[in-house]
Amino acid sequence: MRARIFWLAVAIGGLLASPVLAATPDYDIVIRGGTILDGSGDAPRVADLAIRGDRIVGIGPHLAGSGAVEISAVGKAVSPGFINMLAHPEESFLVDGRALSDLVQGVTLEVLGEDTMGPLSPVMKAQMSHGQADLKYDVDWTTLGEYLGGLERKGISPNVASYVSAGTVRTYVLGETSIQPTPAQLGVMQGLVRQAMEEGAMGLTTALIYTPATFAQTPELIALAKESARCGGLYAAHIRNEGDRVEQAVQETIDIAAASGGPAEIYHFKQSGRDNWPKLGAIVSLIDAARARGVRITADMYVYPRSATGLDAAMPHWVQDGGLAQWIARLKDPAIRTRVAAEMRNAHPADWENSYAAAGADGVLLLGFKTAALKPYAGMTLAQVAKLRAATPEDTAMDLVVEDGTRIEVSYAGMSEDNVRREVALPWMSFDSDAGAPAPEGAFLLSSVHPRTYGAFARIFAKYVRQEHVISLQEAVRKLTSLPADVLSIKDRGRLAPGYFADVVVFDPAAIQDNATFVKPHQLATGVEQVIVNGGFALRDGKATRAATGRFVHGRAWTGQTGGGCRASAADWSWKN
């Protein structure tokens, strides 16, 4: 009898110890004891956070139950993932889905679209293939939805969303010339916007200082913005002028938003050129007054006093009419060169924004070239290269465009640090990098970049929260999370709350730091320890996992969801911003 009892006890003990009957974890991940910054802007609180699958399922002090993975976040901040409101990893995503420069700063959603990757005509696809520089990829898509869906299938670490670009749509229908659309052509353009919105675009964008987008007149933009608003989207504008006529350009954006019935977002908010720095107060008053009237308008910015764009922003629009090939051909004509050089020296032209004159040759930093012979100039100023070539800065700029066959990537010293500081504190201001998302390795090292590429988000916490106390920690998190999510009308992201997608960042507020400089820009930021995207680790203990955790985050008209599709009017939608 005793033997039977003994062996029964052994059997029961074995069953209890077996994997089948052992206690299973209650959660996939539990983050313990962190300082919760939930994205609302409310005061931080110490609590645990639990994740099951791709969702947050619990937040509270001393949560009962266990996680398959338990992380101690004592003394660390736990926040929603950061949203990059203007990103340019369109190409870098195709060769490296980690988006490492942003991932290590806590970015979990990249918002593309200033120059969209679709729709593409056969001519546009050929130009995209021919124009590739350091990064090589196949142009195996045609529509915006195909591009974004392809990224998700390929595997990316952060989430991705995109607008559809008015400039891209214009080029598809009209080419790169200054001609104006007929009513029938405008109808085709509206149809392309509608198609992109139903494929998942967030809204419509413009880049109105660049050709051919600059040739679009206000009525054309209103017509396209109305189509976006009818599809639940917003109008995001690189405004027509950030210099001498910045107030008029802001007013145009307000007018387009009011006429469309949808919201508007001003990209990389700034005032270019010393003469225009005092205009900040008047511009803020314009926006505040519009918001008080019920116009939904917000803005985003990067926290540096230097911009980054191309030498196209240094030359008049007429010389670029028709596209890159015609621009280069004109720059080979001595008479045209003389005229262009004279206009480049005009600090206050009447019909375009002169970034070159605002910065001066010493303030134009050369960053990226396609041609190997010119790459040694990267990191030098235009004035330095002109001296080496024994030429004027204006002739040097024109020669470089011709020799490289590109617009040349450059940085202009044109903004005020005092204004940047004031803008950071504006309650309707979110943040962007306006840059790609490379890694400090391989082909990415063949060109220089603006340090915002590696430091835009860490710099907010290091400089404007920790060092200068411009905004509080919880306000910085709000501006990086719930504010942009509300502007974009994204459900279930941008906050730490049960039921929301588990896009979560754990970072050290005392240590987060941007390390990139103009001299050494390819330097990763530090201080972010964990980045969870849709419930999976994209960054674990400071190291990228290479996991394909990212998804294509769709706009509201996406036809793959219940209730998708465009509506009769913008009034059929509601917006939080």
Secondary structure, DSSP 8 states (H G I E B T S, - for coil): -HHHHHHHHHHHHHHHHSTTTS---SEEEEEEEEEE--SSS---EEEEEEEETTEEEEEETT-SS-EEEEEE-TTSEEEE-EEESS---TTHHHH-TT-HHHHTTTEEEEEE-TT-S-S--HHHHHHHHHT--S--------SHHHHHHHHHHH--SSEEEE-EEHHHHHHHHHTTS-----HHHHHHHHHHHHHHHHTT--EEEEETTSTTGGG--HHHHHHHHHHHHHTT-EEEEE-S-SSTTHHHHHHHHHHHHHHHTS-EEETT----SGGGGGGHHHHHHHHHHHHHTT--EEEEE-S-SEEEEEGGGGS-GGGGTT-HHHHHHHTT-HHHHHHHHHHHT-SS-SSS--HHHHH-GGGEEEEE-SSGGGGGGTTSBHHHHHHHHTS-HHHHHHHHHHHHTS--EEEEE---HHHHHHHHT-TTEEE---S----SSGGGGGS---THHHHHHHHIIIIIIIIS-SS-HHHHHHHHTHHHHHHTT-TT-SS--TTSB--EEEE-TTT-B----SSS-----B-EEEEEETTEEEEETTEE-------B---TT-TTSTT-S--SSGGG-----
